[in-house]
Structure formats: C-alpha cells, structure tokens
Amino acid sequence: MSQQPNHEKVIIIGSGPSGYTAAIYAARAGLTPLMFAGILPGGQLMITTEVENYPGYPEGIMGPEMMEHFRKQAERFGTRIVYEMITACDLSSTPKKLTDGSGKVFYADTVIISTGADAKWLGLPSEQTFMNRGASACAVCDGFFFRGKEVAVVGAGDTAAEEATYLAKLCPTVHLLVRRDEMRASKFMQERVKNTPNIKIHWFTETVELMGGEKLEKIRVINTQTKIESEIPVSGFFVAIGHKPNTEIFKGQLDMDETGYLITKNGTTNTNIEGVFAAGDAQDKTYRQAVTAAGTGCMAALDAERWLAANGLH
Ligand code: NDP
C-alpha cells in the first residue's frame, strides 16, 4: 500500500481499453492502482456503437457496455477510480508528481499513461456550429441518423475510405472530399471506394463552410486548382482526417514524435523516463484497435511491476 497519503505505487492516467487492462493486471499483482478516468471515462469506445472485432464477443457488443465490463473487472481486483483529469505533472521528480483538475496533488512511484487519442477536426467555425446537428467525426456512431440522406466525408486515408464505404450502405450519395489528386488509403481500400458506385470523389477539394439553419443543409467547397467555389447539398458532414494523441501535458518531458505520439522503447512500454510507461493509442498511430490497446495496457502493468521490484518498491 502507499507510504503516505496520496503516494501511490501505480497511477494510471486514462480509462480506455489500455488503462483498464493495465489496472486489471496491476491490481491482480497487489499494487492497488489508482486510476484517473477523466471526466468522460471509457475513451473512444464510448462513442462507438457495436464492436464486432474484440475477441470473446462472438455476437458483438456495444462499445459503452464493453467498457463497463472493463471497469467492473478492474474494480473487482481493487482498482480505485477517480473521475478527474490529470492536468499537470512533473515526471522527473522522485516520486513523480501529478496534479488533478481539482488542484489535488498525487505522488506515484510509477505512472502508466493511457490517455488515448481524439479525432481531429478541420477547425472551421461553422464545424462547431453544426456539431451534433450534421457534423460528426464518427460514421459508425452517427451514420444511422443520416439514412436516406446525402452526406460528405472529408479525408483520404483508410479511416475516410472506411467511413465512406460504411455510409454508402445507408445513404444515396457519399461525397468524398479529397484535398489532393490521390488518396493515402491502402490500395485495397481505394479500390473498394472506387468500386462503390454511390461514392463520388471530389479531387483537389477543400471545405470552406458548413451552412444551414437548425440543421446542416449544404457545404461550400473550393477546388484548389481552379479556385472555383461550389455548394453541395448534404445533411451529414463526416470528418475523417486522423487523430490527435492526448499527450499535451507531457510535452517537454516525454519523447514524442512530431505528431505527439509517445515514443516507447522497442518491444516495451518504457518511455524515456524511468518508471513512466505508455500504452494504447497515445503511443500507437498504426494499429489503434481496442485489442492492441488492451495488449499494451497489459504490457505496461507488467513493465511497471518489474520496475518496482527491480527498484525495491514492490
Ligand atoms: P491518416 O493520417 O492516414 O490520413 C488522414 C487523411 O486526412 C489524409 O489523406 C490527409 O490528406 C487528410 N487530411 C488531413 N488534414 C486534412 C484537412 N485539413 N483537410 C482535408 N484533408 C485532410 O489518418 P487515418 O485516420 O485515415 O488513418 C490513421 C492510421 O490508421 C493509418 O495508419 C491507417 O492506415 C490506419 N487505419 C487502418 C484501418 C484499417 O486497416 N482497416 C482503418 C482506419 C485507419 P493528405 O493525404 O493530403 O495528407
């Protein structure tokens, strides 16, 4: 147990599949971890509908229900959960110092970072105006609301390709807005997009504005080659231009790549600071799956346990 008030052996930041899995393993190792779950716990799966590719659920399961299972399993073995964000940290101190959103200070021998990633937005003011009234960053979550209606998808990576083909099953026309003259998506996904007759690709196209009244009615786009602006009537506008890892508070302390993904040492969850481990989407821009996040959460707990033992703290 902890040596003094607010001094923990393991603090886990974040409550997606990686955080909860780290918690299950750390708790079963007798480390009674303290998890900061954030104000909206559960991570990206809370805005997902059915998860069909997580092993062990042959019939599929709703994302929020699955995260509820993860939470119960973590708590069953003694994980304590605080529904606050960690807003500041000093990871170079011994023990490491973390401050939560209420200003309370905590100390930890080891920290597991599983803060995940969030969808990126274009940054247009009108995007905010139509948030939940036509603009979305998740076709699987919100596509249902646009059945039978025209929609647009922005992006040219695998996510955009996947969202466009998903929406093409529900909507008469999907306008795929690509800012260059080629797609970044895998060849297979590009073929699938091109072979779907109701996906219309608009090359060299950027969005200028979302327009409408109570709900989204149309978008204004520009062809970056001809500079000609035009309007496309759509009810749904799906932004699929990638994700941003939630690693802002670790800048200047932990090694990260140019897009903010934490760098872990080959085949481990070790960061550049001893006793600080990273798991899940905060350090993974390639796989980004619930099952891979859970796997690295397990690794982080084992790495933390071994580090504590090697340093006489377990
Ligand atoms: P990516 O970073 O791969 O692609 C982002 C796309 O958005 C790019 O085409 C980019 O254009 C475009 N974009 C970025 N900013 C803007 C902007 N402001 N306006 C218009 N377009 C913009 O992100 P993804 O989320 O698609 O994929 C992330 C990773 O996850 C990849 O490694 C991908 O392969 C993987 N993934 C795999 C899947 C699968 O295998 N089933 C499914 C989904 C993702 P540009 O090309 O011009 O830079």
Residues whose N, C-alpha, C, O or C-beta is under 5 A from the ligand:
A	BS01	NDP	L122 G155 A156 G157 D158 T159 A160 E162 R179 R180 R184 A240 I241 G242 H243 K285 T286
